[in-house]
């Protein structure tokens, strides 16, 4: 039987109150936003805690600001469903919107939060890959002030991140997409829905003014390494060139060479490497075609 251990429950309503509680309780507290990961871990006795701080009622930690020319700011407690259905985010950052729409089912997306998906720090998490490809910054707050960390540096490994005692992730900052750019996301799982990704991948590609030569590219792989894995070889291969079938095949091979997957219940390491090649081909072609029309 799944029975939660006894704990003290706090529901702050302001940023100041939440940060004060986080400072006071430190390692003796867990932060709850949506609870779709935390409550399961508590029920299954994977973790225990003396206190829970529910920050879902803090308005300063919620909402989407997406103004033309100013990128986007997304509160850490913003529901995944709100990201999925945001027209402004879908237009600027389709990779993130699509990834959000593939998390769990509608009930999960209506409760889960963007901050929770990153703080859980699962190698198979959906949103860290597109967030990384898009250059997202994680804003971490405490009573001492704020600090900013790129998403790929925030996650250290399986369920490990850089959060220190008394700190709370409060928002994500995304830069404005560059002209002549496009971003895309794809994944493979055992099923088409309600599944943890066997592999996921996000690409952000920028073209030169000629609309054909690749100016910049960032390809990020998920579920093939303990944290989002940014390809170092793809930019070296593609920047300064016009994409063609030969380059696509070379890119698929180099991405495979960088991936370091494991074998588990969802897929073998060999299968994951094959998927990396397939997703690389697909996303490069899709992003390149979209950037040419941007």
TACOR-V541847 format. One record per pair of residues at least 12 apart in sequence whose ideal C-beta (glycine too) atoms are under 6 Angstrom apart, sorted by the first residue. I is the first residue (numbers start at 1). J is the second residue. If there is no record, write none. Layout:
I;J + I;J
This chain:
2;43 + 4;42 + 5;48 + 7;49 + 7;50 + 7;51 + 7;52 + 8;51 + 9;52 + 10;53 + 11;54 + 11;57 + 13;57 + 15;58 + 15;60 + 18;55 + 18;58 + 19;143 + 21;53 + 22;166 + 22;168 + 23;143 + 23;166 + 25;51 + 26;165 + 26;166 + 27;165 + 28;50 + 28;51 + 29;51 + 29;53 + 30;49 + 30;52 + 31;53 + 31;168 + 32;52 + 32;54 + 33;55 + 33;56 + 33;77 + 33;113 + 33;115 + 33;116 + 34;111 + 34;112 + 34;113 + 34;116 + 36;108 + 36;111 + 36;112 + 37;120 + 56;77 + 61;75 + 61;76 + 61;77 + 61;170 + 62;75 + 62;77 + 62;78 + 63;75 + 64;86 + 66;88 + 66;89 + 69;176 + 71;174 + 71;175 + 71;176 + 72;174 + 73;171 + 73;173 + 74;114 + 74;172 + 75;171 + 76;115 + 76;169 + 76;170 + 76;171 + 77;113 + 78;114 + 80;100 + 80;103 + 80;109 + 80;112 + 81;109 + 81;110 + 83;100 + 84;97 + 84;100 + 84;101 + 92;177 + 93;134 + 95;130 + 95;183 + 95;184 + 95;185 + 95;202 + 96;130 + 98;185 + 99;126 + 99;127 + 99;130 + 99;185 + 102;126 + 103;126 + 105;194 + 115;169 + 119;169 + 121;155 + 121;159 + 121;160 + 121;161 + 123;158 + 123;223 + 123;226 + 124;196 + 124;197 + 124;223 + 128;151 + 128;228 + 129;200 + 129;202 + 129;220 + 129;222 + 129;228 + 130;185 + 130;202 + 131;151 + 132;151 + 132;152 + 132;220 + 132;228 + 133;202 + 133;204 + 133;218 + 133;220 + 134;174 + 134;204 + 135;175 + 136;151 + 136;172 + 136;174 + 137;173 + 138;151 + 138;154 + 138;169 + 139;170 + 139;171 + 140;167 + 140;169 + 141;168 + 141;170 + 142;166 + 142;167 + 152;228 + 152;230 + 155;227 + 157;226 + 157;227 + 158;226 + 178;206 + 180;207 + 180;291 + 180;294 + 181;206 + 181;291 + 182;205 + 182;287 + 182;290 + 182;291 + 182;294 + 183;204 + 184;203 + 184;283 + 184;286 + 184;287 + 185;202 + 186;201 + 186;279 + 186;282 + 186;283 + 187;200 + 188;275 + 197;223 + 198;266 + 198;267 + 199;223 + 199;224 + 199;272 + 199;275 + 200;222 + 200;223 + 201;221 + 201;279 + 201;283 + 202;220 + 203;219 + 203;283 + 203;287 + 204;218 + 205;217 + 205;287 + 205;291 + 207;291 + 211;292 + 212;242 + 213;242 + 214;238 + 214;239 + 214;241 + 217;235 + 217;238 + 219;231 + 219;234 + 221;259 + 224;259 + 224;261 + 224;272 + 225;260 + 231;255 + 231;258 + 233;254 + 234;251 + 237;251 + 237;254 + 243;288 + 248;281 + 248;284 + 251;280 + 251;284 + 252;277 + 252;280 + 252;281 + 255;276 + 255;280 + 256;273 + 256;276 + 256;277 + 259;273 + 259;276
